[in-house]
Amino acid sequence: MQEKGELFHTPDASEGEALGAEFWAKAELKSPTKKSVHLKIDSEVFDYFVSETGGKGHLTRMQQVLKAYVAAHHRT
């Protein structure tokens, strides 16, 4: 992402120390839950993502597209 210039920095973001000791005392590290799946997709779909990413990161890009779809269709 850094090579593509997709990373950004918010200049007004808080520094870690500015959040205070009380915040850090209660903070928890949580990793997203992931599932390993076997998925059959059409070869033209797979080939599209491989060509779009230059062969590296195609599975990550597929996940990003699926997450965007879920976000767009999520009903609360």
Secondary structure by P-SEA (a helix, b strand, c coil): ccccccccccccccccccccaaaaaabbbbccbbbbbbbbccaaaaaaaaaaacccaaaaaaaaaaaaaaaaaccc
